[in-house]
Amino acid sequence: MAWVSFLSIIRRCWLFVGRSVYAGRNVVKTGGRLPENVRAVVDDQQRLKALSAFEGHEGEPDVDFDRLSRAVAHIFETEFALVTVVGAERQSFRACFGMGDMTGTSTETSFCAHTISLPDDDALVVLDTHQDDRFRDNSLVTTWPFIRFYAGAPIVVKGQKIGSLCVLSTTPREKVDPQMLAQLGDLAGIAAALFALKDEARVRARTAAALMREEWRHALTLEAGKVGSWVWDIRTGEIACNETFRRMYDLPETGVIVMEQVLEATHPVDRAVVEAGIAASLSDGVDYNAEARVARTGRWLTMRGRVYQRDTEGKPLIMMGASTDISESKHTAEQTRLLLRELNHRVKNTLAMIQSVARQTIRQNPDPQEFIDAFSGRLRTISEAHVLLADRDWSGVQLYEVIAAQLGPNFLSQPDHAEVVGDDIMLPADHALGLGLILHELTTNAHRYGAWSSEDGVVSISWDVKTTPVRGLALKWRERGGPEVAEKQEYGLGARLIERSLAKVLDSAVTLQFRPEGVTADVWLPLPVEAA
């Protein structure tokens, strides 16, 4: 008896040392190879395909499997119990009772690989590993945890053995109660059910996450595109819609929305079009398509919809659709139409002006080269004015820009025999074109005959904006320091163009005087009343 006690103490020491050396390791070293018949079952492609759904969760805590392993260890009174998943190269633990933080072993050393290779759903029982040629040299037997007894039942999911529920002990046994093995099989069935349920839950969670991502993507797409989506339950009249739809129609941010509210939010002038489109879609099955304004905001919306569900009698039940804000495109289209009309008007006026200038120029300059020189300058002035107006959608041109076209862009910072005084203002299109021609003729004549034909000559340009009796621009051109002006005839056609250039501007006037000290011009242009 003393000798037996001594051996027991030695054995316990080996167990303690083994636990100290191997505790905390994730994989126990391999030893031996699986028999061919076992390896064939382990590597079966159908089994591995079914197994793929349960791999990749090694080491994750699972309360259900932990409870199951504790229960079976208690039934068999063993130190260890496992819930295993047997892969082609590695056996992972879903529950590991009594083995610290181990997460798996090599499949080559797996007892459970032998369990799943048995026919039907038979359990594997090894009463003493030292007496079994299959496991005598197994590293799990020769080193920690020094397994001597094993009993395992296969876990079968979807017709495939994916692993086992097993108990292990360092003490060999002479026999196992058949009722205990029956309980082991029942618990293995429970483990299989847990695997199936947990896999289904994971699939549902992934599907739900994918649906949620898709819903978010859809919602963000609609939000970014400023699209209001809606689903109309025709029986109840209620409309399920997104926030964009509510904002479009200036509807309450919360609460139930019904079709009557949407119709009331539609501009009265456009309501009949909307109602007619809906009626045609409900009765004839055509797609609903309408454009209408919102009553409170005046913004334009385009609406598309379709009946997606009808009852057995063909009555409409559900209509779905989307609304898009097209106010900007409507405004752009209207602006384009206005610009085309304005362009057509300007082209006609410009052609008439060019014809008039060409006729007068050729009368004054019958020589071809003189005609080209004179006509080119005037044509260039008209062209530059049109470019400025086109760049600003014919909305007008700043006075400084009109002056800069004749005196150069640096006429304020680097004046060249010029004095310019006045605040910059916006000129309407006709005003800018007429004034541009006037300044062109004045500058041309000043270079040929007036102040700028002399080194000491100076031209002064100043203006004021008068408000009474009507709002208008009073611009003064004064030349000094040039040759004495003797005759008006020297200015010829230029004088006539100056006096007629504002013919298109109602109530405008140009007074041109040829004083001995220099030419003077007084220009009056009525201006639009400024918006309050």
Buried (B, 14 or more C-beta within 10 A) or exposed (E): EEEEEEEEEEEEEBBEEBBEEBEEBBEBEBBBEBEEEBBEBBEBEEBBEBBEBBBEEBBEEBEBBBEBBBBBBEBBEBBBBBBBBBBEEBBBBBBBBBBEEBBBBBBBBBBBBBBBBBEEBEBBBBBBBEEBEBBEEBBBBBBBBBBBBBBBBBBBBEEBBBBBBBBBBBEBBEEBEEEBBEBBBEBBBBBBEBBBEBBEEEEEEEEEEEEEEEEEEEBEEBEEEBBBBBBBBBEEEBBEBBEBBBBBBEBEEEEEBBBEBBBEBBBEEBBEBBEEBBEBBBEEEEEBBBBBBBBEBEBBBBBBBBBEEBEEEEEBEBBBBBBBBBBEEBEEEEEEEEBEEBBEEBEEBBEEBBEEBBEBBBEBBEEEEEBEEBBEBBBEBBEBBBEBBBEBEBEBBBBBBBBBBBBEEEBEEEBEBBEBEBEEBBBBBBBBBBBBBBBBBBBBBBEEBBBBEBEEBBBBBEBEBBEEEEEBBBBBBBBBBBEEBEEEEBBBBBBBBBBBBBEBBEEBEBEBEBEEEBBBBBBBBBBEEEEE
